[in-house]
Amino acid sequence: MAACGQGFSRAVRASPHPAWRQAHSDTTRGRLKSEYDAVVIGAGHNGLVAVAYLQRLGVNTVVFERRHVIGGAAVTEEIIPGFKFSRASYLLSLLRPQIYTDLELKKHGLRLHLRNPYSFTPMLEEGTGGKVPRSLLLGTDMAENQKQIAQFSRKDAQAFPKYEAFMNRLALAIEPLLDAAPVDMEAFQRGSLLQRLKSLSTFKPLLQAGRTLGAQLPQYYQVLTAPSVKVLDQWFESEPLKATLATDAVIGAMTSPHIPGSGYVLLHHVMGGLEGMRGAWAYVEGGMGALSEAIASSATAHGASIFTEKTVASVQVSSGGRVQGVVLQDGSEVRSRVVLSNASPQSTFLKLTPQEWLPEEFVQRISQLDTQSPVTKINVAVNRLPNFLAAPNTPRGQPLPHHQCSTHLNCEDTLRIHQAFEDAVDGLPSHRPIIELCIPSSLDPTLAPPGCHVISLFTQYTPYTLAGGKAWDELERNTYADRVFDCIEAYAPGFKGSVVGRDILTPPDLERIFDLPGGNIFHCAMTLDQLYFARPVPLHSSYRCPLPGLYLCGSGAHPGGGVMGAAGRNAARVVFRDLRSM
C-alpha cells in the first residue's frame, strides 16, 4: 500500500530503509556511478525536493543539472560584483509546510525574512495641501489595512476583511488538492477492476474540497472561471485596491484581468504561508538559491548525489519499452530503474525522450501546450534606496516599512493593466509596463555592499517575438529597460542616477538560461485547461507518462508553478509506490 498524506511524511521521517529494498551504503557524492535506482533530470527546486524525499526513503538517487549552479529558477547569482541576485524567482510563500518540516530545512540552513507590510502601491498624482501623493500599504494588521483602504473608499475598507475570509476559505479547500496526485482518470477509465478501485481514493481531496466550500460552491466556481475584474467589482469600488489585487491574477501570465479564468491566480496571495502565518511572504536570506542549497543539503545528508554541468542528452529505453536510464552529453550512460524529469514537459517529451516510444496524440498535445509568457525580469544594483514621492526616505536613507514590500507601479487602475496587455498582444512591449519592484536587501543586508541594494523588477508585458517577427536584440532589451526605468523615475525621482548595473532577461533569455519554454515561469500556462487532471495533458496528470518508468516532477506537472515543491513531493510519492510494486 502506498504511503500517502501524513503517512508519507511519517515514512520519510522514520527509517531510511523501506521495506521494498535495502538502501545502498556506498553512495559517493563526488563519484559518478554507472547505476542508480532513480535519476532526476534538472536540479530545480522541485527536482531537489523529489531527490531529497526518495533518498530519505532509501531510493539511491542522483540528479544531473546542466548549469554550473543548482536551483533552476530558484537560484542566487552574483551577476554584478558584490551584488547577489535572486535572478529568476525572488519571493517565498507557497512552499508546502510538510516539505519545510520533513526535509528539516531550517536545520540545513534555511533562514527567512518575513515581510510585513507586504504590498505597497504608490499613486502617480499631485500631492494636495502640502501632502505627499497617496499610497496603499497592506500588511497583516487588518485594522491598519482598513485605514489604508479608507483613503480611497470607506465601503471597500469595510468589505476587505470579508473578501479576505472568502478567499481564505477557497484556499483552504484547494490545499488538499495541492498535496496529492490528481484523480487518476486513466486508471479509472481504462484500468483493471483493482486499479479502478484503487483510483477511487484519488477522489478524496476533491470531495474534501467540496465539503469545505459547501453551499458557496457556485460563488467559488465563479472565482476560478470569471475575469478577475468581475470578481473584484463584486467586492470593491476603488480602482487602486482592485488593481493592486488584480496584479496577483496576472503575474507571470499572458492574460488580462478582463479575460475569463484570470481569477484563479488571485488565490496566490492567500494560498501560501510561512512559519504558521497564512498568506505570509518572505525573502530567503542569501537569495532564493539558499532555499535550493538547503533542500540539496537535506538530500546529500542522506546520501543523494548531485552533479552540476552534467547535461542529460536523452532518456534510454529498453527494447521492451521501459525506461532504463539516461545518456549524458559526454556520452556516459547511467542506468536506473526510473527517471524523473524536472525539465518542462516540452523538453522532456519532445527533446529528451525517443519519439517512437510515445503515442503520436500525446506528442501532439505536448507540442500544443500554451507557453506564452509576458515577463521580462530585470535585476538592478543600486547605490541607494528608491525615494518614492508617496513615501519619502529618511535623511539617512535607512529602509522604511514600504521598502520591504512588493511595490506595484503603473497599477492605479485595472484598465491600465489591460492596456499594457493589449500592447503585447500586438507584438509590442507595453508602453506603460506593469512593474512589481522588490528590494530584498532591505531586510537581508548580505546581498549587497554596505549602503547599496539589489532590486528585482518583475515586469509585464513583453511578447516572446516582437511585431513583424522581429527577435529581441541588445538594442530592444535596453530600450525596454530604459522605459521601465523612466516609469520608476516618475514615482521615485533619482532612481536612474542610483543604478550601478542591470541584468535584463526577456522571455527568450529566460528560455535560454533556465529552459523555461517561451520564458514561461510556470513551464506552461496556469489556465483552467492546463490545471489539475489536465496538467500537462488529460489522462497523464499523475506524474506518470505513456513510457513506463518516466515521470514528470516539475512545474509542468500538477499543481503547477511557483516555488511550492508540491510537484516534486507528489511525484516522489508516486515513484516510491511504483518501485514498491515492481
C-alpha positions as CSV (number, residue, x, y, z in Angstrom):
1,M,0.0,0.0,0.0
2,A,1.4,3.4,-0.9
3,A,2.4,5.9,1.7
4,C,0.3,8.9,1.3
5,G,-0.6,12.2,3.1
6,Q,0.6,12.3,6.7
7,G,1.6,8.7,6.4
8,F,4.1,9.6,3.6
9,S,5.6,12.3,5.8
10,R,5.9,9.8,8.7
11,A,7.6,7.3,6.4
12,V,10.1,9.9,5.3
13,R,10.9,10.9,8.9
14,A,11.2,7.2,10.0
15,S,13.6,4.6,8.8
16,P,15.7,5.4,5.7
17,H,15.5,1.8,4.7
18,P,12.0,1.0,3.3
19,A,10.5,-2.5,3.1
20,W,10.9,-2.8,-0.7
21,R,14.7,-2.9,-0.7
22,Q,17.8,-2.3,1.3
23,A,19.4,1.1,0.7
24,H,22.9,1.2,-0.9
25,S,25.5,2.1,1.7
26,D,28.3,3.1,-0.8
27,T,26.8,6.3,-2.3
28,T,29.7,8.7,-3.0
29,R,28.6,12.1,-3.9
30,G,31.8,13.0,-5.7
31,R,32.0,10.0,-8.0
32,L,29.6,9.3,-10.8
33,K,28.4,5.7,-10.7
34,S,27.1,3.7,-13.6
35,E,23.8,2.8,-11.9
36,Y,21.3,4.2,-9.5
37,D,17.7,3.4,-8.5
38,A,16.5,6.8,-9.7
39,V,17.8,9.6,-12.0
40,V,16.4,13.1,-11.7
41,I,16.9,15.4,-14.7
42,G,17.4,19.0,-13.5
43,A,18.3,20.4,-10.1
44,G,15.5,22.9,-9.9
45,H,13.7,23.1,-6.5
46,N,11.1,20.5,-7.5
47,G,13.8,18.1,-8.7
48,L,15.8,18.6,-5.5
49,V,12.6,18.0,-3.4
50,A,12.0,14.7,-5.2
51,V,15.6,13.7,-4.7
52,A,15.5,14.5,-1.0
53,Y,12.3,12.5,-0.4
54,L,13.4,9.5,-2.4
55,Q,16.8,9.3,-0.9
56,R,15.3,9.5,2.6
57,L,13.2,6.6,1.7
58,G,16.2,4.6,0.7
59,V,16.0,5.0,-3.1
60,N,19.5,5.6,-4.3
61,T,19.1,8.8,-6.3
62,V,21.2,11.1,-8.5
63,V,20.3,14.4,-10.1
64,F,22.0,15.9,-13.1
65,E,22.0,19.7,-13.7
66,R,23.2,21.2,-16.9
67,R,24.1,24.6,-15.4
68,H,27.0,25.4,-13.1
69,V,24.7,26.1,-10.2
70,I,21.7,24.2,-8.7
71,G,18.3,25.6,-8.2
72,G,16.8,26.1,-11.6
73,A,14.8,29.3,-11.4
74,A,15.3,29.4,-7.6
75,V,18.9,30.5,-7.8
76,T,21.2,33.2,-6.4
77,E,23.8,34.6,-8.8
78,E,26.3,37.4,-8.4
79,I,25.8,39.0,-11.8
80,I,27.3,42.3,-10.8
81,P,30.4,42.0,-8.4
82,G,29.3,42.4,-4.8
83,F,25.5,42.1,-5.6
84,K,23.8,38.8,-5.2
85,F,20.5,38.4,-7.1
86,S,17.6,36.0,-6.9
87,R,18.0,36.0,-10.6
88,A,14.6,34.5,-11.6
89,S,12.2,33.6,-8.7
90,Y,12.5,36.1,-5.9
91,L,9.9,35.5,-3.1
92,L,8.9,32.6,-1.0
93,S,5.4,31.8,0.3
94,L,3.9,28.8,-1.5
95,L,6.5,26.2,-0.2
96,R,4.4,23.4,1.2
97,P,4.8,23.3,5.0
98,Q,5.3,19.5,5.0
99,I,8.4,20.0,2.9
100,Y,9.8,22.5,5.3
101,T,9.3,20.0,8.2
102,D,10.0,16.7,6.5
103,L,13.3,17.9,5.0
104,E,14.4,19.8,8.1
105,L,15.2,22.8,6.0
106,K,15.8,25.1,9.0
107,K,18.4,22.6,10.2
108,H,20.0,22.7,6.8
109,G,20.4,26.5,6.9
110,L,17.2,28.0,5.5
111,R,16.6,31.4,7.1
112,L,13.6,33.6,6.2
113,H,12.9,37.3,6.4
114,L,9.1,37.6,6.7
115,R,7.6,40.8,5.2
116,N,5.1,42.9,7.0
117,P,3.8,45.1,5.4
118,Y,3.9,43.2,2.1
119,S,2.3,45.3,-0.6
120,F,2.9,49.0,-1.5
121,T,1.1,50.8,-4.3
122,P,2.1,54.5,-4.7
123,M,-0.1,56.8,-6.7
124,L,1.2,58.9,-9.5
125,E,-0.7,62.1,-8.6
126,E,-0.1,65.6,-7.4
127,G,0.0,66.0,-3.6
128,T,-2.5,68.5,-2.3
129,G,-2.2,70.9,0.6
130,G,1.4,70.2,1.1
131,K,0.7,66.4,1.5
132,V,2.5,63.7,-0.4
133,P,0.7,61.6,-3.1
134,R,-1.5,58.9,-1.7
135,S,-0.4,55.2,-1.5
136,L,-1.9,51.9,-0.5
137,L,0.1,49.9,2.1
138,L,-1.1,46.4,3.0
139,G,0.1,44.0,5.7
140,T,-1.0,41.5,8.3
141,D,-2.8,44.1,10.5
142,M,-6.4,44.2,9.3
143,A,-7.3,47.4,11.1
144,E,-4.3,49.2,9.5
145,N,-5.3,47.7,6.1
146,Q,-8.8,49.1,6.5
147,K,-7.4,52.5,7.4
148,Q,-5.2,52.5,4.3
149,I,-8.1,51.4,2.0
150,A,-10.4,54.0,3.5
151,Q,-8.3,56.7,1.8
152,F,-9.9,55.5,-1.4
153,S,-13.2,54.0,-0.2
154,R,-14.8,53.5,3.2
155,K,-17.1,50.9,1.7
156,D,-14.1,49.0,0.4
157,A,-12.5,49.2,3.8
158,Q,-15.5,47.5,5.4
159,A,-15.6,44.8,2.7
160,F,-11.9,43.9,2.7
161,P,-12.0,41.6,5.8
162,K,-15.0,39.7,4.3
163,Y,-13.1,39.4,1.0
164,E,-10.0,38.0,2.7
165,A,-12.1,35.5,4.6
166,F,-13.9,34.4,1.4
167,M,-10.6,33.9,-0.4
168,N,-9.0,32.1,2.6
169,R,-11.8,29.6,2.6
170,L,-11.2,28.8,-1.1
171,A,-7.5,28.5,-0.4
172,L,-8.2,26.0,2.4
173,A,-10.4,24.0,0.1
174,I,-7.8,23.8,-2.6
175,E,-4.9,23.0,-0.3
176,P,-5.6,19.2,-0.1
177,L,-5.6,19.1,-3.9
178,L,-2.0,20.5,-3.9
179,D,-0.6,17.8,-1.8
180,A,-1.9,14.8,-3.8
181,A,-1.8,13.5,-7.3
182,P,-4.9,14.4,-9.3
183,V,-7.7,12.0,-9.9
184,D,-6.2,9.2,-11.9
185,M,-8.7,9.3,-14.8
186,E,-6.7,6.9,-17.0
187,A,-6.8,4.2,-14.3
188,F,-10.4,4.9,-13.6
189,Q,-11.4,4.7,-17.2
190,R,-9.1,2.0,-18.6
191,G,-7.5,0.1,-15.7
192,S,-8.3,-3.3,-14.3
193,L,-11.0,-3.6,-11.6
194,L,-8.3,-3.5,-8.9
195,Q,-6.8,-0.3,-10.5
196,R,-10.2,1.3,-10.7
197,L,-10.9,0.6,-7.1
198,K,-7.6,2.0,-6.0
199,S,-8.2,5.1,-8.1
200,L,-11.3,5.9,-6.1
201,S,-9.0,7.1,-3.3
202,T,-7.8,9.9,-5.5
203,F,-11.3,11.4,-5.4
204,K,-10.9,12.1,-1.7
205,P,-9.2,15.5,-1.9
206,L,-11.9,16.7,-4.4
207,L,-14.7,15.6,-2.1
208,Q,-12.9,17.2,0.8
209,A,-12.7,20.5,-1.1
210,G,-16.4,20.3,-1.9
211,R,-17.3,19.9,1.7
212,T,-15.2,22.9,2.7
213,L,-16.9,25.1,0.2
214,G,-20.4,23.8,0.9
215,A,-23.3,25.9,-0.4
216,Q,-21.0,28.7,-1.6
217,L,-19.5,26.4,-4.3
218,P,-21.2,28.4,-7.1
219,Q,-19.6,31.6,-6.0
220,Y,-16.2,30.0,-5.7
221,Y,-16.7,28.4,-9.1
222,Q,-17.0,31.9,-10.5
223,V,-13.7,33.0,-8.9
224,L,-12.0,30.2,-10.8
225,T,-13.7,30.9,-14.2
226,A,-14.6,34.5,-14.4
227,P,-12.4,37.5,-15.3
228,S,-10.7,38.7,-12.1
229,V,-12.1,42.2,-12.7
230,K,-15.6,40.8,-12.5
231,V,-14.8,39.1,-9.2
232,L,-13.2,42.2,-7.7
233,D,-16.0,44.5,-9.0
234,Q,-18.5,42.5,-6.9
235,W,-16.5,43.3,-3.8
236,F,-14.9,46.7,-4.3
237,E,-15.3,50.1,-6.0
238,S,-11.9,51.8,-5.7
239,E,-9.5,51.2,-8.6
240,P,-6.2,51.3,-6.6
241,L,-7.3,48.4,-4.4
242,K,-8.8,46.4,-7.3
243,A,-5.7,47.0,-9.5
244,T,-3.3,46.0,-6.6
245,L,-5.2,42.8,-6.1
246,A,-5.5,42.2,-9.8
247,T,-1.8,42.0,-10.2
248,D,-1.9,38.7,-8.4
249,A,-4.3,37.4,-11.0
250,V,-2.0,38.2,-14.0
251,I,1.5,37.8,-12.6
252,G,3.6,35.7,-14.9
253,A,0.6,35.1,-17.2
254,M,-0.1,36.4,-20.7
255,T,-3.6,37.4,-19.7
256,S,-5.6,40.4,-18.5
257,P,-7.8,41.0,-15.5
258,H,-10.6,41.3,-18.1
259,I,-10.1,37.8,-19.5
260,P,-12.1,34.8,-18.1
261,G,-10.2,32.4,-15.9
262,S,-7.8,35.1,-14.6
263,G,-9.4,34.9,-11.2
264,Y,-7.6,31.6,-10.2
265,V,-4.2,33.2,-9.5
266,L,-5.9,35.7,-7.2
267,L,-5.6,32.9,-4.7
268,H,-1.8,33.0,-4.7
269,H,-1.7,35.9,-2.2
270,V,-3.6,33.9,0.4
271,M,-2.8,30.3,-0.6
272,G,0.7,30.3,0.9
273,G,2.1,30.7,4.3
274,L,5.3,30.5,6.3
275,E,6.1,29.7,9.9
276,G,2.5,29.3,10.7
277,M,1.4,32.6,9.2
278,R,-1.2,32.2,6.5
279,G,-0.6,34.4,3.4
280,A,2.9,35.4,4.6
281,W,5.6,36.1,2.0
282,A,9.3,36.2,2.7
283,Y,12.7,36.9,1.3
284,V,15.2,34.0,1.7
285,E,18.4,35.0,3.4
286,G,21.1,34.7,0.8
287,G,18.6,34.8,-2.0
288,M,16.4,32.1,-3.4
289,G,19.5,29.9,-4.1
290,A,19.8,29.4,-0.4
291,L,16.5,27.6,-0.4
292,S,17.8,25.3,-3.1
293,E,21.0,24.8,-1.2
294,A,19.1,23.8,1.9
295,I,17.0,21.2,0.0
296,A,20.2,19.9,-1.6
297,S,21.9,19.7,1.8
298,S,18.9,17.7,3.2
299,A,19.2,15.3,0.2
300,T,23.0,14.8,0.3
301,A,23.0,14.4,4.1
302,H,21.1,11.1,3.4
303,G,23.4,10.0,0.5
304,A,21.9,11.6,-2.6
305,S,24.3,12.5,-5.5
306,I,24.1,15.9,-7.2
307,F,26.1,16.8,-10.2
308,T,26.3,20.2,-12.0
309,E,27.4,20.8,-15.5
310,K,26.1,17.4,-16.5
311,T,23.6,17.7,-19.3
312,V,21.3,14.8,-20.0
313,A,21.2,14.2,-23.7
314,S,18.4,11.6,-23.9
315,V,16.4,9.1,-21.9
316,Q,17.4,5.5,-22.5
317,V,14.6,3.0,-23.3
318,S,15.0,-0.8,-23.3
319,S,13.9,-3.0,-26.2
320,G,10.9,-3.9,-24.1
321,G,9.7,-0.3,-24.0
322,R,10.7,0.7,-20.4
323,V,13.0,3.4,-19.2
324,Q,16.4,2.1,-18.2
325,G,18.4,5.3,-17.6
326,V,19.8,8.3,-19.3
327,V,22.7,9.2,-21.7
328,L,24.7,12.3,-20.8
329,Q,26.0,14.8,-23.3
330,D,29.5,13.5,-22.8
331,G,28.3,10.0,-23.9
332,S,28.2,8.5,-20.4
333,E,25.4,6.1,-19.8
334,V,23.7,5.9,-16.4
335,R,21.3,3.1,-15.7
336,S,18.3,3.5,-13.4
337,R,15.0,1.8,-12.6
338,V,13.1,5.1,-13.0
339,V,13.8,8.6,-14.4
340,L,12.1,11.7,-13.1
341,S,12.3,14.9,-15.2
342,N,12.2,18.3,-13.6
343,A,12.5,19.8,-17.0
344,S,9.5,21.2,-18.8
345,P,7.0,18.8,-20.5
346,Q,8.2,20.1,-23.8
347,S,11.9,19.4,-23.1
348,T,11.2,16.1,-21.5
349,F,8.9,14.6,-24.2
350,L,9.9,16.5,-27.4
351,K,13.7,16.6,-26.9
352,L,14.9,14.0,-24.4
353,T,12.6,11.1,-25.0
354,P,12.8,9.0,-28.1
355,Q,9.7,9.8,-30.0
356,E,9.0,6.3,-31.2
357,W,8.1,5.3,-27.6
358,L,5.4,8.0,-27.2
359,P,1.9,7.9,-28.7
360,E,1.5,10.4,-31.5
361,E,-1.5,12.0,-29.9
362,F,0.4,12.6,-26.7
363,V,3.3,14.2,-28.5
364,Q,0.9,16.4,-30.4
365,R,-0.8,17.6,-27.2
366,I,2.5,18.4,-25.5
367,S,3.6,20.4,-28.6
368,Q,0.4,22.4,-28.4
369,L,0.8,23.5,-24.7
370,D,0.3,27.2,-24.2
371,T,3.6,28.6,-23.0
372,Q,3.1,32.3,-23.7
373,S,4.9,34.5,-21.3
374,P,4.7,38.2,-20.7
375,V,7.6,38.5,-18.3
376,T,10.8,40.4,-18.5
377,K,12.8,40.2,-15.3
378,I,15.3,43.0,-14.6
379,N,17.8,42.7,-11.8
380,V,19.2,46.0,-10.7
381,A,22.1,47.0,-8.5
382,V,21.7,50.5,-6.9
383,N,23.8,52.6,-4.6
384,R,20.8,53.9,-2.5
385,L,17.2,53.1,-1.8
386,P,14.5,54.4,-4.1
387,N,12.9,57.6,-2.7
388,F,9.2,57.5,-3.5
389,L,7.3,60.7,-3.7
390,A,4.4,59.0,-1.9
391,A,6.7,57.8,0.9
392,P,9.9,59.9,1.2
393,N,13.1,58.4,2.6
394,T,14.6,59.4,5.9
395,P,17.5,61.8,5.8
396,R,19.9,58.9,6.5
397,G,18.3,56.7,3.8
398,Q,17.6,53.7,6.1
399,P,15.0,51.2,4.9
400,L,11.4,52.0,5.8
401,P,8.5,49.5,6.1
402,H,7.4,50.1,2.5
403,H,10.8,49.2,1.1
404,Q,10.4,45.6,2.1
405,C,7.1,45.3,0.1
406,S,6.2,44.3,-3.3
407,T,5.8,47.7,-4.8
408,H,3.2,47.9,-7.6
409,L,3.9,50.6,-10.2
410,N,1.6,51.7,-13.1
411,C,-1.2,49.9,-11.1
412,E,-3.5,52.7,-10.3
413,D,-6.4,51.1,-12.1
414,T,-7.3,47.8,-13.8
415,L,-7.8,49.4,-17.2
416,R,-4.1,50.4,-17.2
417,I,-3.2,46.7,-16.7
418,H,-5.4,45.7,-19.6
419,Q,-3.9,48.3,-21.9
420,A,-0.4,47.0,-21.1
421,F,-1.6,43.6,-22.0
422,E,-3.1,44.7,-25.3
423,D,0.2,46.2,-26.3
424,A,1.9,42.8,-26.0
425,V,-0.9,41.1,-28.0
426,D,0.0,43.5,-30.8
427,G,3.7,42.4,-30.5
428,L,4.8,45.5,-28.7
429,P,6.4,45.7,-25.2
430,S,3.9,47.6,-23.0
431,H,4.2,51.4,-23.3
432,R,3.5,51.6,-19.6
433,P,4.7,48.3,-18.2
434,I,3.2,46.8,-15.1
435,I,6.1,46.6,-12.6
436,E,6.5,44.7,-9.4
437,L,9.5,46.1,-7.6
438,C,11.1,44.3,-4.7
439,I,14.2,45.2,-2.6
440,P,15.2,42.0,-0.7
441,S,18.3,43.7,0.7
442,S,16.0,46.0,2.7
443,L,15.7,43.0,5.1
444,D,18.8,41.0,4.1
445,P,22.0,43.1,4.0
446,T,24.1,40.1,3.0
447,L,23.0,40.6,-0.6
448,A,24.8,43.9,-1.4
449,P,27.7,46.1,-0.2
450,P,27.0,48.5,2.7
451,G,24.6,51.2,1.7
452,C,23.8,49.5,-1.6
453,H,20.8,47.4,-2.6
454,V,19.6,44.8,-5.0
455,I,16.3,45.4,-6.7
456,S,14.1,42.8,-8.5
457,L,11.9,44.2,-11.3
458,F,9.2,41.7,-12.4
459,T,7.7,43.4,-15.4
460,Q,4.9,42.8,-17.9
461,Y,4.0,42.7,-20.7
462,T,6.7,41.7,-23.2
463,P,6.0,39.3,-26.1
464,Y,8.3,36.5,-26.9
465,T,8.5,37.6,-30.5
466,L,8.2,41.3,-31.4
467,A,5.9,42.7,-34.1
468,G,6.8,41.7,-37.6
469,G,8.6,38.6,-36.3
470,K,11.5,40.6,-35.0
471,A,13.7,39.0,-32.4
472,W,14.9,40.7,-29.2
473,D,18.4,42.2,-29.6
474,E,20.5,44.2,-27.3
475,L,19.0,47.5,-28.5
476,E,15.5,46.3,-27.9
477,R,16.4,45.0,-24.5
478,N,17.9,48.2,-23.4
479,T,15.2,50.3,-24.9
480,Y,12.6,48.4,-22.9
481,A,14.6,48.5,-19.7
482,D,15.1,52.3,-20.2
483,R,11.3,52.6,-20.5
484,V,10.8,50.7,-17.2
485,F,13.4,52.9,-15.5
486,D,11.6,56.0,-16.8
487,C,8.4,54.7,-15.2
488,I,10.1,54.2,-11.9
489,E,11.7,57.6,-12.1
490,A,8.3,59.2,-12.2
491,Y,7.4,57.6,-8.9
492,A,10.9,57.8,-7.3
493,P,12.9,60.7,-8.8
494,G,16.6,60.0,-8.7
495,F,16.2,56.2,-9.3
496,K,18.0,56.2,-12.6
497,G,21.0,58.0,-11.1
498,S,21.3,55.3,-8.4
499,V,21.8,52.4,-10.8
500,V,25.1,50.7,-10.7
501,G,24.3,47.9,-13.1
502,R,21.4,45.8,-14.5
503,D,20.7,42.3,-15.8
504,I,17.8,42.2,-18.4
505,L,16.0,38.9,-19.0
506,T,13.4,38.9,-21.8
507,P,11.2,35.8,-22.5
508,P,13.8,34.4,-24.9
509,D,16.5,35.0,-22.3
510,L,14.5,33.2,-19.6
511,E,14.0,30.3,-22.0
512,R,17.7,30.1,-23.0
513,I,19.2,30.4,-19.4
514,F,16.6,28.5,-17.4
515,D,15.0,26.3,-20.0
516,L,11.6,27.9,-19.4
517,P,9.5,27.3,-22.6
518,G,8.6,30.6,-24.1
519,G,10.1,32.2,-21.0
520,N,7.1,30.9,-19.0
521,I,7.9,30.7,-15.3
522,F,5.3,28.0,-14.9
523,H,6.6,25.8,-17.8
524,C,3.1,26.1,-19.3
525,A,0.2,28.5,-18.6
526,M,-1.8,28.1,-15.4
527,T,-5.1,28.3,-17.3
528,L,-8.1,26.1,-16.4
529,D,-7.5,23.9,-19.4
530,Q,-3.9,23.1,-18.2
531,L,-4.6,22.5,-14.5
532,Y,-5.3,19.6,-12.2
533,F,-6.1,16.5,-14.2
534,A,-5.3,18.3,-17.5
535,R,-1.7,19.2,-16.4
536,P,0.3,18.8,-18.5
537,V,-2.4,17.0,-20.6
538,P,-5.5,15.0,-19.9
539,L,-5.1,11.3,-18.8
540,H,-1.4,12.0,-17.9
541,S,-1.6,14.2,-14.8
542,S,-0.4,11.6,-12.3
543,Y,3.3,12.3,-12.9
544,R,3.5,9.2,-15.0
545,C,3.6,9.3,-18.8
546,P,2.9,6.8,-21.6
547,L,6.5,5.5,-21.3
548,P,6.8,3.2,-18.2
549,G,9.4,4.4,-15.7
550,L,9.4,8.0,-16.9
551,Y,7.9,10.7,-14.6
552,L,7.4,14.4,-14.6
553,C,8.2,16.2,-11.4
554,G,8.5,19.9,-12.3
555,S,6.2,22.9,-12.7
556,G,4.6,21.5,-15.8
557,A,3.0,18.8,-13.6
558,H,0.3,19.3,-11.0
559,P,-0.2,21.6,-9.2
560,G,1.9,23.9,-11.4
561,G,4.3,26.8,-10.9
562,G,5.6,28.9,-8.1
563,V,8.2,27.8,-5.6
564,M,5.9,25.3,-4.0
565,G,7.8,22.0,-4.1
566,A,4.5,20.1,-4.3
567,A,5.1,18.6,-7.7
568,G,8.5,17.2,-6.6
569,R,7.0,15.8,-3.4
570,N,3.9,14.3,-5.0
571,A,6.0,12.7,-7.8
572,A,8.3,11.2,-5.3
573,R,5.3,9.6,-3.6
574,V,4.1,8.1,-6.8
575,V,7.5,6.8,-7.8
576,F,8.1,5.3,-4.4
577,R,4.7,3.5,-4.7
578,D,5.6,2.2,-8.1
579,L,9.0,1.0,-7.1
580,R,7.5,-1.0,-4.2
581,S,5.2,-2.8,-6.7
582,M,7.9,-3.7,-9.2
